[in-house]
Amino acid sequence: MFAVVAALAGCGDDRDRARELTQRHVVVDTHIDAPYRLYRETADLGAPVPDREFDYPSARLGGLDVAFMSIFTPARAADAGESRQVADELVDLVEALVHTHPGKFAIVSCTDDVERLRDAGIVALALGMENASPLEGSLEALDHFVARGIRYVSLAHSKSNRYADSSYDLNERWQGLSELGRQTVPELNRRGVMVDLSHLSDDAAWHVLELSESPVIASHSSLRHFIPGFHRNMSDRMVREVALGGGVVQINFGSGFVSREAREWTARREAATLAHFLGREVDADARRAFMAEYTADNPYPFASVDTVLDHIDRVVAIAGIDHVGLGSDFDGVGDTLPAGLKNVADFPNLVEGMLGRGYADDDIAKILGLNLMRVWRDVERFAEAQGHPPLCHQDGITLQ
């Protein structure tokens, strides 16, 4: 009985300590899809929004300091010649959020901005471009988006584009990076923009690792070791190479990225849906209704905090404590987030799990954000050494 009471007391201590650590240390999430959700359906993220995974009160509760807003453009936008327009509209939405709530949010232009914003209780919004299609093969477009705040670029998304092959696209037209992609990696290096491996085919990722003179990131990828054959995740060898170059792997929280069982469940539902509608015209509403019925009869196997921690543990074992961080994919993976990691308020649950696994406070600080901040700073310094002007806005951020 006394052992049980002591264990429960310990759990309470870890919970309180986890909350304290998330408030004390810099917490960085390198992939939140709030802008595209705003693009599809407006909401006031300065106030609580129960059906969204990112808003200001939740961010403060979870200790989130730096939220990389994903400037995501789908492949269909490129097909329609609208990628640049869509990307600009998404940045407009982030800027509008800052304009509406200047005491809550600010767009950061460089690492030096972060501490001042933390001290003021402001959530720093950094911008990452998911899919390079808006760059349109133009250095003018690249400079335009760097000026607007883009600080990492994922070269492809769901389909191969003019820059790179996608891990989701069986038609690997370039067998890695295209010539344009090969030219763009050093241009990103020179401008102090991080290059992101997430969504790239294996060959494209290896090409980036060969070409980049700055450390690279995987902004929201987990480990293939736990889901063999899922090429959207990172292989152990890739993790090692990212680390050798000084980079960091930011773990995606989605159950389908961290749990083999969840991945297999999705494949079974897709197979059942195809079989049900075989030989018939597919009506979108009927398809949705069938999938909802399937899910009701076969509940989705959500991952857990421990599942996510298994991926973090493995990166630490393979590459060391300095090369892992957090890239949740909040607002981007639908209703697949693990139990206990449903929105940005839940970061303390992850820290509580780290404490339970014996991670020291200094190591937790690295995972929460210091590793990513180091890489970001190194990329800035490389660009400055090449003669590129510092990316910080000349007069800094004006705090209200």
C-alpha positions in Angstrom: 0.0 0.0 0.0 2.8 2.4 1.0 4.5 1.7 -2.3 1.4 2.6 -4.2 1.0 5.9 -2.3 4.6 6.8 -2.9 4.2 6.0 -6.6 1.1 8.2 -6.9 2.9 11.0 -5.0 5.8 10.7 -7.5 3.4 10.9 -10.4 2.0 14.2 -8.9 5.5 15.5 -8.4 6.5 14.7 -12.0 3.3 16.4 -13.3 4.0 19.6 -11.4 7.7 19.5 -12.4 6.7 19.0 -16.1 4.5 22.0 -16.0 7.3 24.1 -14.4 9.9 22.9 -17.0 7.7 23.8 -20.0 7.3 27.3 -18.6 11.0 27.7 -17.8 12.6 26.3 -21.0 12.1 27.4 -24.6 9.6 25.2 -26.2 9.7 25.1 -30.1 7.3 23.3 -32.4 8.5 23.3 -36.0 5.2 22.3 -37.7 1.7 23.6 -36.9 -0.8 23.8 -39.8 -2.9 26.6 -38.3 -2.6 28.9 -41.3 -4.2 26.4 -43.8 -7.0 25.7 -41.4 -7.6 29.4 -41.1 -7.5 29.6 -45.0 -10.3 27.0 -45.1 -12.3 28.3 -42.1 -11.7 31.4 -40.1 -11.3 31.5 -36.3 -9.9 33.8 -33.7 -6.8 32.1 -32.5 -6.2 34.8 -29.9 -9.0 33.2 -27.9 -9.8 29.6 -27.0 -11.0 27.6 -30.1 -12.0 24.1 -28.9 -11.9 22.5 -32.3 -8.4 23.8 -33.2 -5.1 22.4 -31.8 -3.4 25.8 -31.7 -4.6 29.0 -30.0 -3.0 31.5 -27.7 -4.5 30.4 -24.4 -3.5 26.7 -25.1 0.0 27.8 -26.2 0.6 29.6 -23.0 -0.8 26.8 -20.9 1.5 24.3 -22.7 4.5 26.6 -22.5 4.9 26.9 -26.3 7.2 29.8 -27.1 8.0 29.4 -30.8 5.4 28.0 -33.2 6.4 27.5 -36.8 3.4 28.2 -38.8 3.3 26.0 -41.9 2.8 27.9 -45.1 1.5 24.9 -46.9 0.4 24.8 -50.6 -1.2 21.6 -51.9 -0.2 20.1 -55.2 -3.4 21.2 -56.8 -2.5 24.8 -56.3 0.7 24.2 -58.3 -1.3 22.5 -61.0 -3.5 25.6 -61.2 -0.6 28.0 -61.2 -1.7 29.4 -57.8 0.9 28.3 -55.4 2.5 31.7 -54.9 -0.8 33.4 -54.5 -2.0 30.8 -51.9 1.3 31.1 -50.0 1.0 34.9 -49.8 -2.5 34.6 -48.6 -1.4 32.3 -45.8 1.3 34.6 -44.7 -1.3 37.4 -44.8 -3.4 35.4 -42.4 -0.6 35.0 -40.0 0.2 38.7 -40.2 -3.5 39.5 -39.6 -3.4 37.4 -36.5 -0.5 39.4 -35.2 -2.1 42.7 -36.1 -5.3 41.6 -34.3 -3.4 40.4 -31.2 -0.1 42.3 -31.0 0.2 41.6 -27.3 -0.1 37.8 -27.9 1.6 37.0 -31.2 4.6 38.3 -33.2 6.3 37.0 -36.3 10.0 36.4 -35.6 12.6 37.1 -38.2 15.6 35.6 -36.4 16.7 33.7 -33.3 17.5 37.0 -31.4 13.8 37.9 -31.4 12.8 34.8 -29.4 14.0 35.7 -25.9 12.5 39.2 -25.9 9.2 37.8 -27.0 9.3 35.1 -24.3 10.0 37.8 -21.6 6.9 39.7 -22.9 4.6 36.6 -22.8 4.2 36.7 -26.6 4.1 33.6 -28.7 6.7 33.8 -31.5 5.3 32.8 -34.9 8.0 31.6 -37.2 7.2 30.7 -40.8 8.1 27.4 -42.6 7.2 26.8 -46.2 5.8 23.3 -46.8 6.2 22.7 -50.5 8.6 24.8 -52.6 6.2 25.3 -55.4 5.5 29.0 -54.5 9.1 29.8 -55.2 8.3 29.2 -58.9 11.9 28.5 -59.9 12.7 32.2 -59.2 15.3 33.8 -56.9 13.0 36.8 -56.9 10.2 34.7 -55.4 12.6 33.2 -52.9 13.8 36.6 -51.7 10.2 37.7 -51.6 9.2 34.9 -49.2 12.4 35.3 -47.1 11.5 39.0 -46.7 8.1 37.9 -45.5 9.6 35.6 -42.9 10.1 32.1 -44.3 12.8 30.4 -42.3 12.7 26.9 -43.6 11.6 25.3 -46.8 10.3 21.8 -47.5 11.2 21.2 -51.1 8.2 18.9 -51.9 5.0 17.7 -50.4 2.5 15.0 -51.6 3.7 15.0 -55.2 7.0 15.4 -57.0 7.3 19.0 -58.2 9.9 21.0 -60.2 12.3 20.9 -57.2 12.2 17.4 -55.8 10.6 14.0 -55.6 8.1 13.3 -52.8 8.1 10.3 -50.5 4.4 9.9 -51.3 4.8 9.9 -55.1 5.7 6.7 -56.8 6.6 8.6 -59.9 10.1 9.7 -58.9 10.6 11.8 -62.0 14.0 13.3 -60.9 15.4 10.3 -58.9 15.9 12.8 -56.1 16.4 16.5 -56.6 15.9 18.2 -60.0 18.7 20.5 -61.3 16.6 23.4 -60.0 16.4 21.7 -56.6 20.2 21.2 -56.6 20.6 24.9 -57.4 18.1 25.9 -54.7 19.7 24.2 -51.7 22.8 26.4 -51.7 20.7 29.5 -52.3 18.7 28.6 -49.2 22.0 28.1 -47.3 23.2 31.5 -48.5 20.0 33.2 -47.2 20.0 31.6 -43.8 16.9 29.5 -44.5 16.9 26.0 -43.1 16.4 23.1 -45.6 13.7 20.6 -44.5 13.9 16.9 -45.4 10.3 16.1 -44.4 8.2 14.8 -47.3 11.2 14.2 -49.6 11.9 10.9 -51.2 15.0 9.0 -50.0 17.1 10.0 -53.0 16.0 13.6 -52.6 16.9 13.6 -48.9 20.3 12.2 -49.6 20.9 14.8 -52.3 20.1 17.6 -49.8 22.4 16.0 -47.2 25.2 15.9 -49.8 24.7 19.5 -51.0 23.8 21.5 -47.9 26.6 23.3 -46.2 24.4 24.3 -43.3 22.7 21.9 -40.8 19.4 20.6 -42.1 16.2 19.7 -40.3 13.3 17.2 -40.6 10.6 19.5 -39.5 7.9 16.9 -38.8 9.1 13.3 -39.3 9.3 10.3 -37.1 11.2 7.0 -37.5 10.8 4.3 -40.1 12.2 1.8 -37.7 8.8 1.6 -36.0 6.8 1.5 -39.3 8.9 -0.4 -41.8 8.3 0.6 -45.4 6.8 4.0 -44.5 9.1 6.2 -46.5 7.6 9.5 -45.2 9.5 8.7 -41.9 13.3 8.8 -41.5 15.5 5.8 -41.7 18.1 5.2 -39.0 20.9 6.0 -41.5 19.3 9.3 -42.4 19.0 10.2 -38.7 22.7 9.6 -38.3 23.6 11.7 -41.3 21.4 14.6 -40.2 23.2 14.5 -36.8 26.7 14.3 -38.4 25.9 17.6 -40.2 24.7 19.2 -37.0 21.0 19.0 -37.8 17.9 17.9 -35.9 15.0 15.5 -36.4 11.7 17.0 -35.2 9.3 14.2 -34.2 5.8 14.2 -35.7 3.1 13.3 -33.2 0.4 11.9 -35.5 -0.5 8.3 -34.7 0.0 7.3 -38.3 3.6 8.5 -38.0 4.5 6.9 -34.7 2.4 3.7 -34.5 2.5 0.7 -36.9 -0.9 -0.4 -35.6 -2.5 3.0 -36.6 -0.8 2.9 -40.0 -2.1 -0.6 -40.6 -5.6 0.4 -39.5 -5.7 3.2 -42.0 -4.6 0.8 -44.8 -7.4 -1.6 -43.8 -10.0 1.1 -43.9 -8.8 2.3 -47.3 -9.0 -1.3 -48.6 -12.5 -1.8 -47.2 -13.6 1.5 -48.8 -12.2 0.6 -52.2 -13.9 -2.8 -52.0 -17.2 -1.3 -51.0 -17.3 1.1 -53.9 -15.7 -1.2 -56.5 -17.3 -0.8 -59.9 -19.4 2.1 -58.8 -19.1 5.9 -59.1 -17.7 7.3 -55.9 -19.9 9.9 -54.3 -17.9 12.0 -51.8 -20.7 12.0 -49.2 -21.3 8.3 -49.5 -17.6 7.7 -49.1 -17.4 9.8 -46.0 -20.5 8.0 -44.6 -18.9 4.6 -45.2 -15.7 5.6 -43.6 -17.4 7.0 -40.6 -19.4 3.7 -40.2 -16.2 1.7 -40.5 -14.5 3.8 -37.8 -17.5 3.4 -35.5 -17.3 -0.4 -35.9 -13.5 -0.5 -35.8 -12.3 2.3 -33.5 -9.1 4.0 -34.4 -6.0 2.8 -32.4 -4.7 6.1 -31.1 -1.0 6.1 -30.2 0.0 7.3 -26.7 2.6 9.7 -25.2 4.8 6.7 -24.7 4.6 5.9 -28.4 6.0 9.3 -29.3 8.7 9.0 -26.6 9.8 5.7 -28.1 10.8 7.7 -31.3 12.5 10.4 -29.2 14.4 7.7 -27.3 15.6 6.1 -30.6 16.9 9.3 -32.0 18.8 9.9 -28.8 20.2 6.3 -29.0 21.2 6.7 -32.6 22.4 10.3 -32.9 22.7 11.7 -29.3 20.6 14.1 -27.2 21.6 17.1 -29.4 19.7 16.0 -32.5 16.0 15.6 -31.6 13.1 18.0 -31.1 9.4 18.4 -31.6 7.4 18.9 -34.9 3.9 18.0 -33.8 1.9 18.5 -37.0 -0.9 20.0 -34.9 -3.9 21.0 -37.1 -2.5 18.9 -39.9 -3.1 15.2 -39.2 -6.9 15.2 -38.5 -8.2 13.1 -35.6 -5.2 11.0 -35.3 -3.2 12.6 -32.5 -2.2 10.4 -29.6 -4.1 10.3 -26.3 -2.5 12.9 -24.1 -1.1 15.0 -27.0 -4.2 16.5 -28.5 -3.2 20.1 -28.7 -0.4 22.6 -27.8 -1.6 22.7 -24.1 -0.4 19.1 -23.8 3.4 19.6 -24.0 3.7 19.0 -20.2 2.4 15.5 -20.7 5.3 14.8 -23.0 7.7 16.2 -20.5 6.2 14.2 -17.7 6.8 11.1 -19.8 10.5 12.2 -20.3 10.9 12.6 -16.5 9.4 9.1 -16.0 12.1 7.8 -18.4 14.9 9.4 -16.5 15.7 12.4 -18.8 17.6 15.1 -16.9 16.3 18.7 -16.9 19.1 19.9 -19.3 18.4 17.1 -21.8 14.6 17.9 -21.7 15.5 21.6 -22.4 17.4 20.5 -25.5 14.5 18.3 -26.8 11.9 21.0 -26.1 13.7 23.7 -28.1 17.4 24.3 -27.5 18.4 21.8 -30.2 16.3 23.5 -32.9 17.4 27.0 -31.7 21.0 25.9 -32.1 20.5 24.7 -35.6 18.6 27.8 -36.6 21.3 30.0 -35.2 24.0 28.0 -37.0 22.2 28.4 -40.3 21.9 32.2 -39.7 25.7 32.4 -38.9 26.6 30.5 -42.1 24.6 32.9 -44.2 26.2 35.9 -42.5 29.7 34.4 -43.1 28.8 34.3 -46.8 28.0 38.0 -46.7 24.3 37.8 -46.5 22.7 40.6 -44.4 21.4 39.5 -41.0 17.8 38.3 -41.3 16.7 40.2 -38.2 14.5 43.1 -39.0 16.7 46.2 -38.8 14.8 47.7 -35.9 13.8 44.5 -34.3 10.2 43.7 -33.2 8.3 46.5 -31.7 6.5 45.2 -28.6 3.2 46.8 -27.8 
